[in-house]
Amino acid sequence: MEIKSLGYIGFGAKNPLEWLEFGTEILGMMPARAVPGESWGFPQDPNFKIASGGKGIADDGSVYLKLDEYQWRIGIHQDDANHGILYIGFEVDNVSKLSEAKEHLISNKIDVLDGSSEEAQARGVGGLIKFSDPSGNPIEIYHEPTLDYKFLSPVPNQTFVASNLGLGHLMILSANREQTYDFYTKILGFKLTDYISFEGGDGAWFMRCNARHHSMALSKFGEANGMHHIMFQVDSIDSVGRALDRINAAGVKISSTLGKHINDLTTSVYIKGPNGWDVEIGAETVNIHDDDKWIPKQFVEGDIWGHQGIMDSVAEVSADLAKDNDGKN
């Protein structure tokens, strides 16, 4: 299977408008100029007005955020019960690659559903298929995303490193880490970049599907399942520093102080997002351009310097997820 990138993610929230404020004012994203499924009118028609008015808010209250030339990357949907992942979208080149992906999944005994034309329209893509990973995360593979090149961050002098590398990366907590790891590497075709082992079999495994050091990371920390953090890469260390100024001015909780990871060399800060899990803002992440020369490595620590509080954050998010899971059972 030839996955190109981590294309989009959707999750639930009690109040999606909190994410609109957080995403624009703190992270520097832009509201989608048109929400998925809206008409763009005729090219260069000066009289056409997009129905949502560039606010990034759909009729059902969902919020859509963009950070590059893709129409949107982040979808936040009103959901009082589920503040976790509602879907993760991976991109393939075209409809032929989508058909090949479906056949490959079925041959590996994965239950696959075809996305309807209405669902494809709701994602702003040409077509999609749906299934779940072994940890229960809903996955979509899609082709032909809608592109809108008029991205302009509301934050001065900032761009995101995204485009063909994808929106950034996710770290998912997975109690059945081995089965989920095998799924991403042996079935979806991700490659292991490196890993960190903790005492007792816990740890973190970092996987790539393009030149970005990792688009997906799996962390086993006890029996927790769900999102630990989502990372957005910005263009420079200065952009990280300016984000930190905004974070401090707004009183946003810092989960892990400014630091530099030892494996992907990212300089970043982790903050608490509106859903309770972490958001990482970083720069200068390693890219891997020659798979044949890259050898996966095991690390015994996570950072060259800084990132104080990161393990406390993992424990806190894990405990919150365990409470949520208990409440659903």
PAKOLSE-41077 format. One record per residue: residue in one letter; x, y, z of N, C-alpha, C in turn; residue number from 1. Coordinates in pm, whole numbers, plus 50000, padded with zeros to 5 digits. Atoms other than C-alpha are relative to their C-alpha. Layout:
<atoms>
a;X;Y;Z;X;Y;Z;X;Y;Z;NUM
...
</atoms>
This chain:
<atoms>
m;50085;49881;50000;50000;50000;50000;50088;50124;50000;1
e;49917;49881;50016;50131;50344;49907;49929;50122;50057;2
i;50056;49881;49935;50011;50600;50160;50098;50115;49983;3
k;49915;49883;50024;50143;50947;50078;50023;50081;50126;4
s;49987;49908;49887;50074;51136;50397;49882;49985;50095;5
l;50109;49978;49906;49864;51198;50705;49927;50126;49956;6
g;50066;49889;50067;49606;51418;50538;49913;50086;50087;7
y;50091;49923;49916;49344;51517;50793;49963;49921;50123;8
i;50049;50065;49880;49201;51441;51134;49874;50072;50047;9
g;50121;49942;49940;48862;51492;51295;49981;49946;50140;10
f;50026;50045;49864;48772;51478;51662;49882;50076;50057;11
g;50116;49939;49936;48483;51561;51891;50041;50101;50105;12
a;49977;49900;49896;48455;51853;52130;49864;50051;50048;13
k;50124;49942;49949;48188;51996;52357;49970;50133;49934;14
n;50016;49869;50061;48247;52338;52208;50105;50020;49892;15
p;49902;49984;50107;48419;52342;51867;50053;50142;49986;16
l;49954;49862;50012;48440;52722;51885;50123;50027;50086;17
e;49877;49987;49922;48704;52684;52157;50122;49965;49914;18
w;49891;50039;50089;48917;52511;51896;50025;50103;49893;19
l;49982;49894;50099;48854;52788;51647;50088;50111;50057;20
e;49920;49897;49936;48995;53043;51890;50142;49951;50027;21
f;49869;50058;49969;49279;52814;52002;50082;49980;49872;22
g;49929;50030;50123;49368;52712;51647;50050;50123;49927;23
t;49961;49879;50072;49380;53064;51508;50092;50088;50084;24
e;49928;49902;49919;49504;53279;51796;50127;49943;50064;25
i;49882;50061;49936;49749;53034;51958;50086;49929;49896;26
l;49923;50080;50094;49851;52797;51678;50031;50073;49870;27
g;49975;49926;50123;49824;53042;51389;49940;49938;49876;28
m;50070;50057;50114;49592;52838;51167;49896;50099;49949;29
m;50098;49915;50066;49330;52987;50937;49868;49925;49993;30
p;50128;50067;50025;48957;52911;50931;49989;49962;49854;31
a;50017;50041;50140;48875;52714;50617;49915;50104;49927;32
r;50074;49898;50075;48761;52961;50353;49865;49948;49953;33
a;50127;50068;50027;48491;52711;50256;50003;49869;50076;34
v;50004;50128;49929;48380;52416;50467;49975;49890;49898;35
p;50016;50109;50097;48379;52073;50299;49855;49989;49952;36
g;50132;50014;50060;48088;52031;50060;49940;50128;49948;37
e;50052;49873;50050;48033;52401;49998;50041;50025;49857;38
s;49966;49960;50136;48026;52542;49648;50101;50115;50004;39
w;49903;49893;50017;48321;52756;49543;49955;50099;49892;40
g;50047;49912;50106;48115;52913;49265;50081;49983;49873;41
f;49923;50001;50123;48272;52995;48931;50134;50071;50024;42
p;49868;49937;49981;48645;53078;48914;49998;50148;49965;43
q;49983;49856;50018;48714;53451;48951;49868;50075;49982;44
d;50129;49928;50002;48346;53541;48985;50000;50096;50118;45
p;49988;49905;49889;48366;53863;49192;49872;50012;50083;46
n;50127;49986;49931;48001;53841;49292;49961;49879;50084;47
f;50037;50121;49927;48001;53488;49434;50048;50009;50145;48
k;49967;49999;49858;47996;53462;49813;49989;49858;50055;49
i;50004;50132;49936;48090;53138;49990;49905;50007;50119;50
a;50109;49995;49902;47800;53050;50219;50050;50018;50143;51
s;49951;49991;49862;48007;53007;50536;50081;50128;50024;52
g;49936;49871;49986;48180;53338;50468;50144;49997;50047;53
g;49861;50009;49957;48531;53214;50542;50018;49991;50150;54
k;49990;50010;49855;48452;53162;50909;50046;49862;50048;55
g;49959;50134;49963;48536;52792;50903;49898;49924;50081;56
i;50104;50061;49918;48206;52704;51071;49889;49947;49909;57
a;50105;50061;50080;47961;52459;50911;49864;50020;50066;58
d;50136;49983;49948;47584;52462;50956;49975;49919;50127;59
d;50020;50083;49881;47605;52183;51214;50088;50041;50117;60
g;49913;49952;49893;47855;52380;51423;50142;49947;49995;61
s;49862;50051;50014;48163;52187;51309;50093;50113;49957;62
v;49898;49901;50033;48482;52390;51278;50109;49932;49917;63
y;49895;50053;50087;48739;52339;51002;50114;50102;49993;64
l;49881;49916;49999;49094;52473;51016;50095;49957;49889;65
k;49902;50029;50103;49353;52498;50738;50136;50055;50042;66
l;49866;49955;49964;49729;52536;50765;50095;50000;49880;67
d;49919;49996;50122;49851;52508;50406;49905;50007;49882;68
e;50084;49989;50119;49713;52470;50052;49882;49905;49999;69
y;50117;50087;49992;49469;52196;50153;49881;50081;50050;70
q;50119;49926;49959;49111;52317;50194;49985;50003;50151;71
w;50006;50008;49854;49122;52198;50556;50087;49883;50043;72
r;49921;50109;49944;49330;51976;50777;49940;49946;50131;73
i;50052;50036;49868;49153;51974;51116;49850;50024;50002;74
g;50143;49986;49985;48783;51906;51168;49960;49973;50144;75
i;50045;50014;49860;48625;51959;51511;49849;49999;50000;76
h;50144;50022;50010;48272;51829;51554;49936;49998;50139;77
q;50069;49992;49872;48025;51897;51833;49961;49860;50047;78
d;50027;50133;49946;48010;51585;52050;50021;50006;50151;79
d;49990;49990;49854;47934;51595;52421;50062;49875;50062;80
a;49958;50126;49940;48023;51229;52476;50141;49959;49962;81
n;49872;50049;50050;48337;51174;52267;50089;50117;49963;82
h;49905;49893;50029;48628;51418;52278;50126;49944;49934;83
g;49885;50064;50061;48859;51175;52104;49994;50002;49849;84
i;49985;50005;50144;48943;51081;51749;49873;49945;49936;85
l;50116;50045;50077;48647;51052;51511;50042;49942;49865;86
y;49947;50056;50123;48852;50984;51198;50141;50053;49977;87
i;49865;49963;50045;49210;50990;51068;50006;49971;49852;88
g;49997;50017;50145;49256;51042;50694;50140;49989;49945;89
f;49874;50018;50069;49549;50906;50495;49978;50013;49850;90
e;50016;49971;50142;49602;51016;50135;50075;49900;49913;91
v;49934;50074;50107;49678;50804;49830;49989;50082;49871;92
d;49985;49918;50119;49755;50927;49480;49873;50020;49920;93
n;50112;49992;50092;49437;50850;49289;49901;49887;50027;94
v;50105;50099;49977;49128;50633;49258;50053;49858;49980;95
s;49942;50134;50019;49335;50339;49128;50073;49954;50125;96
k;49930;50034;49876;49554;50349;49438;49902;49973;50114;97
l;50102;50026;49899;49241;50367;49651;49941;49861;49983;98
s;50051;50135;50027;49105;50053;49484;50101;49894;50041;99
e;49896;50094;49960;49438;49879;49536;50007;49988;50153;100
a;49997;50001;49853;49434;49980;49904;49883;49918;50055;101
k;50116;50076;49955;49084;49838;49946;50022;49850;49983;102
e;49974;50142;50025;49179;49506;49786;50105;49945;50097;103
h;49893;50042;49908;49494;49489;50000;49944;49980;50141;104
l;50058;50011;49866;49299;49549;50321;49910;49878;50010;105
i;50091;50115;49998;49033;49291;50234;50079;49869;49998;106
s;49918;50122;50005;49303;49035;50151;50065;49971;50134;107
n;49945;50017;49865;49437;49093;50503;49890;49991;50106;108
k;50114;50024;49911;49090;49030;50650;49962;50121;50085;109
i;50044;49876;49936;49024;49395;50739;49861;50035;49947;110
d;50134;49959;50041;48659;49500;50735;50006;50142;49945;111
v;49990;49872;50070;48636;49785;50485;49862;50041;49950;112
l;50123;49943;50055;48341;50009;50397;50035;50107;49898;113
d;49986;49891;50095;48313;50230;50093;49933;50124;50056;114
g;50063;49875;49962;48252;50592;50181;49899;50040;49894;115
s;50102;49956;50094;47935;50727;50023;50044;50130;49933;116
s;49970;49873;50066;47938;51022;49785;49977;50117;50095;117
e;50025;49895;49902;47789;51229;50068;50114;50010;50100;118
e;49887;49997;49908;48071;51127;50302;50124;50058;49935;119
a;49887;49942;50072;48331;51209;50038;49985;50151;49990;120
q;50025;49856;50008;48170;51549;49991;50023;50066;50134;121
a;49982;49945;49866;48172;51602;50368;50146;50011;50040;122
r;49857;49991;49975;48550;51547;50363;50069;50089;49897;123
g;49938;49922;50105;48611;51750;50049;50100;49920;49920;124
v;49908;50087;50073;48770;51455;49867;49925;49932;49886;125
g;50060;50067;50114;48712;51253;49551;49936;49867;50034;126
g;50053;50129;49958;48643;50926;49732;50078;49949;50118;127
l;49932;50051;49881;48729;50729;50044;49948;49861;50035;128
i;50041;50124;49936;48716;50396;50224;50021;50015;50150;129
k;49999;49986;49855;48669;50339;50598;50025;49865;50067;130
f;49974;50119;49920;48796;50088;50854;50054;50046;50134;131
s;49945;49963;49869;48948;50082;51205;50132;49928;50023;132
d;49876;50068;49964;49293;50007;51340;49973;49912;50123;133
p;50025;50092;49889;49335;49741;51614;49976;50069;50135;134
s;50029;49927;49877;49316;50011;51883;49864;50069;49996;135
g;50134;49944;50011;48973;50116;51759;49993;50138;49939;136
n;50002;49868;50062;49076;50439;51587;49939;49992;49860;137
p;50060;50002;50134;48854;50510;51282;50095;50059;49897;138
i;49904;49961;50103;49071;50531;50971;49927;50017;49866;139
e;50049;49981;50137;48992;50665;50624;50120;50012;49907;140
i;49903;49977;50106;49196;50643;50307;49925;50069;49886;141
y;50071;49918;50097;49107;50900;50044;50092;50039;49885;142
h;49923;49943;50111;49213;51051;49713;49935;50131;49957;143
e;50045;49874;50059;49177;51387;49536;49943;50099;50102;144
p;50047;49897;49908;49156;51638;49822;49980;50132;49927;145
t;50018;49865;50053;49026;51985;49746;50113;50089;50048;146
l;49889;49910;49967;49309;52239;49736;49955;50145;49990;147
d;50028;49856;49997;49282;52607;49823;50131;50068;50040;148
y;49865;49948;49979;49612;52791;49789;50005;50132;50076;149
k;50001;49869;49935;49503;53108;49967;50005;49986;50152;150
f;49979;50005;49855;49637;53026;50310;50074;50125;50046;151
l;49933;49887;49937;49728;53324;50524;49980;49990;50150;152
s;50010;50013;49855;49807;53276;50890;49960;50133;50062;153
p;50031;49878;49926;49647;53528;51126;50115;50046;50088;154
v;49882;49966;49922;49981;53522;51306;50108;50050;49904;155
p;49898;49947;50093;50248;53741;51141;50123;49909;49989;156
n;49870;50064;50025;50553;53578;50985;50004;49853;50039;157
q;50000;50143;49969;50446;53215;51028;49941;49921;49886;158
t;50056;50100;50089;50397;52926;50791;50020;49864;50066;159
f;49988;50136;49950;50351;52556;50860;50076;49916;49898;160
v;49933;50097;50085;50569;52278;50724;49904;49882;49985;161
a;50106;50099;50019;50296;52057;50578;50003;49951;49856;162
s;50005;50033;50143;50197;52017;50210;50016;49850;49979;163
n;49985;50142;50032;50324;51682;50074;50047;49917;50119;164
l;49960;50073;49880;50458;51590;50420;49882;49969;50092;165
g;50117;50022;49916;50108;51597;50567;49987;50104;50108;166
l;50035;49895;49904;49954;51793;50850;50096;50010;50117;167
g;49911;50005;49884;50215;51695;51110;50012;49856;50045;168
h;50004;50139;49955;50213;51387;51330;49906;49982;50118;169
l;50083;50039;49886;49996;51205;51582;50077;49902;50086;170
m;49957;50108;49911;50097;51011;51889;49875;49943;50065;171
i;50115;50072;49949;49837;50752;51984;50044;49907;50111;172
l;49978;50096;49893;49833;50568;52314;49926;49871;49966;173
s;50057;50127;50044;49772;50200;52246;50038;49889;50096;174
a;49973;50108;49906;49738;49925;52506;50048;49874;49927;175
n;49955;50115;50079;49772;49656;52236;50098;50049;49894;176
r;49904;49934;50087;50074;49828;52088;50056;49907;49893;177
e;49937;50089;50098;50224;49523;51916;49907;49972;49883;178
q;50094;50027;50108;49910;49439;51718;49977;50126;49916;179
t;50022;49875;50072;49854;49804;51628;50124;50037;49918;180
y;49875;49974;50073;50220;49846;51529;50008;49911;49875;181
d;49997;50090;50115;50200;49540;51305;49902;50045;49892;182
f;50101;49953;50095;49887;49683;51143;50054;50116;49917;183
y;49951;49884;50074;50052;50013;51053;50120;49967;49913;184
t;49879;50029;50076;50380;49862;50936;49980;49889;49898;185
k;50011;50115;50089;50282;49527;50782;49882;50011;49903;186
i;50118;49989;50087;49942;49625;50636;49993;50137;49933;187
l;50010;49867;50062;49940;50002;50584;50132;50045;49937;188
g;49875;49971;50069;50307;50009;50484;50087;50107;50062;189
f;49912;49905;49933;50452;50253;50737;50134;49934;50031;190
k;49866;50050;49968;50824;50219;50811;50040;50046;50140;191
l;49949;49964;49868;50978;50212;51157;50120;50093;49984;192
t;49886;49906;50002;51206;50513;51208;50090;49975;50120;193
d;49924;50033;49880;51315;50455;51568;49901;49978;50114;194
y;50090;50028;49887;51177;50373;51913;50073;50022;50131;195
i;49950;49983;49864;51220;50430;52285;49927;49899;50087;196
s;50060;50100;49913;51160;50146;52531;50005;50046;50144;197
f;50005;49972;49856;51049;50198;52890;50005;49867;50076;198
e;50001;50118;49914;51077;49959;53179;49861;49936;49999;199
g;50126;50071;49993;50809;49691;53176;49930;49981;49867;200
g;50059;50023;50131;50746;49686;52801;49928;50120;49940;201
d;50058;49879;50057;50600;50033;52761;50105;50072;49915;202
g;49907;49927;50083;50755;50282;52520;49930;50075;49889;203
a;50055;49926;50113;50706;50477;52198;50070;49957;49872;204
w;49949;50047;50129;50748;50365;51836;49959;50101;49893;205
f;50021;49890;50093;50783;50623;51557;50005;49948;49856;206
m;50016;50059;50133;50669;50544;51201;49977;50109;49896;207
r;50010;49901;50107;50687;50726;50870;49933;49941;49876;208
c;50057;50041;50129;50505;50715;50536;50052;50089;49888;209
n;49933;49914;50099;50709;50987;50360;50129;50051;50065;210
a;49870;49955;49949;51020;51194;50430;49992;50054;50143;211
r;50010;49954;49861;50883;51332;50761;50045;49889;50094;212
h;49944;50099;49907;51061;51157;51048;49894;49902;50049;213
h;50114;50086;49969;50727;51023;51168;49870;50077;49983;214
s;50136;49947;50010;50364;51084;51083;49910;49938;50106;215
m;50073;50070;49895;50237;50832;51338;50099;49949;50104;216
a;49923;50060;49891;50374;50733;51676;49904;49925;50089;217
l;50079;50081;49907;50240;50461;51902;50073;49997;50133;218
s;49941;50007;49866;50301;50480;52274;49918;49905;50085;219
k;50065;50086;49902;50221;50204;52518;50032;50052;50138;220
f;49983;49951;49863;50167;50342;52866;49885;49944;50082;221
g;50107;50067;49928;49968;50101;53075;49892;49953;49904;222
e;50113;50049;50080;49621;50024;52939;49925;50111;49929;223
a;50069;49885;50062;49538;50367;52794;49991;49983;49849;224
n;50021;49995;50144;49395;50401;52443;49946;50136;49963;225
g;50051;49871;50046;49348;50729;52259;50113;50096;49967;226
m;49904;49898;50042;49518;51051;52160;50088;50045;50116;227
h;49914;49929;49906;49825;51171;52346;50028;50141;49951;228
h;49979;49865;50052;49920;51460;52119;49997;50003;49849;229
i;49988;49972;50142;49908;51609;51776;50107;50108;49984;230
m;49889;49907;50018;50214;51793;51644;49985;50076;49869;231
f;49998;49914;50118;50226;52086;51403;50139;50062;49989;232
q;49866;49948;50023;50557;52187;51251;49992;50138;49936;233
v;49993;49865;50055;50627;52555;51189;50136;50022;49936;234
d;49889;49977;50091;50888;52715;50969;50133;50029;50068;235
s;49874;49960;49938;51147;52822;51227;49991;49993;50152;236
i;49995;49992;49854;51260;52823;51588;49939;50132;50047;237
d;50062;49873;49964;51155;53188;51595;49849;49989;50007;238
s;50144;50019;49997;50799;53082;51512;49957;49921;50125;239
v;50028;50070;49875;50811;52837;51804;50006;50098;50117;240
g;49985;49902;49893;50935;53118;52028;49885;50099;50005;241
r;50114;49907;50002;50661;53356;51914;49872;49930;50046;242
a;50115;50076;49950;50405;53082;51975;50004;49990;50151;243
l;49985;50009;49854;50544;53043;52326;49961;50132;50065;244
d;50044;49870;49948;50495;53417;52381;49846;50008;50004;245
r;50146;49997;50004;50129;53382;52274;49941;49908;50105;246
i;50046;50097;49902;50086;53077;52495;50005;50060;50140;247
n;49985;49940;49867;50218;53259;52801;49905;50117;50020;248
a;50089;49884;49989;50017;53573;52728;49855;49958;50021;249
a;50139;50047;49989;49695;53371;52698;49978;49912;50122;250
g;50014;50085;49882;49765;53162;53008;49970;49856;49968;251
v;50020;50140;50037;49752;52832;52819;50098;49913;50079;252
k;49916;50087;49919;49885;52545;53029;50108;49934;49915;253
i;49887;50067;50065;50229;52421;52924;50017;49862;50062;254
s;49987;50138;49952;50249;52042;52950;50146;49958;50009;255
s;49858;50034;50004;50617;52016;52861;50076;50120;49950;256
t;49928;49877;50032;50866;52298;52852;50074;49989;49867;257
l;49922;49997;50123;51065;52402;52548;50116;49902;50010;258
g;49893;50098;49997;51309;52127;52456;50030;49948;49861;259
k;49958;50056;50129;51481;51931;52180;50003;49847;50010;260
h;50005;50146;50000;51400;51566;52104;50130;49942;49946;261
i;49875;50061;50041;51692;51331;52062;49986;49923;49869;262
n;50013;50084;50120;51545;51124;51777;49973;50082;49874;263
d;50030;49923;50123;51383;51369;51529;50058;50141;50003;264
l;49931;49872;49984;51581;51674;51657;49906;50121;49997;265
t;50096;49891;49996;51262;51879;51683;50015;50082;50127;266
t;50008;49909;49886;51273;52184;51909;49855;50042;50012;267
s;50144;49984;49989;50924;52217;52050;49957;50027;50143;268
v;50067;49985;49872;50685;52295;52332;49867;49928;49990;269
y;50129;50068;49994;50380;52094;52438;49906;50082;50088;270
i;50100;49926;49922;50063;52267;52555;49873;49917;50009;271
k;50126;50070;49980;49727;52150;52681;49895;50059;49907;272
g;50104;49954;50091;49462;52171;52408;49864;50000;50065;273
p;50135;49991;49942;49091;52233;52464;49939;49865;50037;274
n;50056;50132;49970;49019;51856;52468;50070;49929;50114;275
g;49930;50063;49888;49267;51781;52748;50124;49925;49960;276
w;49874;50060;50043;49529;51609;52537;50093;50108;49947;277
d;49896;49901;50027;49847;51778;52421;50008;50038;49852;278
v;49967;49951;50133;49939;51986;52119;50147;50043;50004;279
e;49858;49967;50008;50306;52011;52020;50022;50097;49884;280
i;49962;49905;50103;50442;52308;51826;50152;49994;49990;281
g;49857;50020;50012;50789;52247;51685;50056;50040;49866;282
a;49930;49961;50124;51047;52323;51418;50127;49918;49985;283
e;49872;50062;50036;51353;52178;51244;50000;49849;50019;284
t;50011;50146;49994;51231;51818;51235;50083;49936;49888;285
v;49922;50075;50098;51454;51567;51057;49909;49944;49891;286
n;50062;50069;50112;51347;51450;50711;50089;49884;49957;287
i;49927;50119;50044;51448;51108;50578;49974;49981;49851;288
h;50018;50002;50145;51505;51108;50204;50049;49871;49935;289
d;49949;50125;50056;51677;50772;50157;49969;49886;50096;290
d;50042;50109;49912;51494;50479;50313;50105;49890;50008;291
d;49905;50111;50002;51765;50234;50208;50118;50023;50094;292
k;49886;49970;49915;52027;50412;50416;49962;50024;50146;293
w;50043;49971;49863;51815;50470;50726;49990;49870;50079;294
i;50005;50117;49912;51862;50220;51009;49924;50039;50127;295
p;50073;49969;49877;51602;50222;51291;50088;49982;50123;296
k;49917;50000;49880;51756;50293;51629;49911;49998;50125;297
q;50066;49996;49870;51654;50237;51990;50066;50108;50085;298
f;49950;49897;49910;51688;50534;52223;49963;49965;50144;299
v;50026;50027;49858;51707;50518;52601;49947;50124;50072;300
e;50058;49878;49945;51592;50876;52659;49940;50080;49886;301
g;50076;49932;50102;51372;51120;52474;50053;50133;49953;302
d;49967;49861;50029;51547;51455;52477;50148;50030;50021;303
i;49865;49948;49982;51878;51630;52434;50001;50101;50114;304
w;50016;49903;49891;51760;51911;52662;49852;50039;50009;305
g;50133;49946;49982;51439;52053;52804;49891;49894;50002;306
h;50120;50083;49998;51087;51907;52772;49971;49946;50141;307
q;50038;50040;49865;51048;51895;53149;49848;49987;50009;308
g;50143;50023;49980;50710;51750;53238;49939;49907;49898;309
i;50060;50077;50109;50665;51535;52928;49948;49865;50050;310
m;50049;50128;49950;50636;51204;53116;49884;50017;50096;311
d;50116;49970;49915;50406;51359;53372;49876;50021;49914;312
s;50111;49977;50091;50189;51468;53079;49946;49869;49944;313
v;50043;50131;50050;50183;51115;52935;49917;49929;50106;314
a;50073;50065;49890;50074;50981;53275;49864;50065;50022;315
e;50126;49928;49978;49807;51252;53311;49899;49969;49891;316
v;50091;50029;50111;49659;51199;52964;49954;49855;50007;317
s;50035;50142;49989;49668;50821;53016;49894;49978;50107;318
a;50098;50013;49892;49481;50853;53345;49864;50054;49959;319
d;50127;49942;50047;49218;51077;53185;49931;49906;49902;320
l;50057;50093;50096;49170;50829;52901;49943;49878;50070;321
a;50050;50116;49925;49134;50543;53148;49866;50032;50068;322
k;50128;49959;49940;48859;50737;53330;49889;50006;49897;323
d;50100;49992;50108;48681;50806;53002;49956;49861;49957;324
n;50035;50136;50042;48699;50440;52905;49915;49930;50104;325
d;50080;50059;49894;48564;50332;53243;49857;50053;49997;326
g;50132;49940;50004;48277;50576;53205;49915;49949;49887;327
k;50076;50051;50116;48181;50427;52868;49961;49853;50018;328
n;50026;50143;49982;48184;50068;52997;49890;49976;50103;329
</atoms>
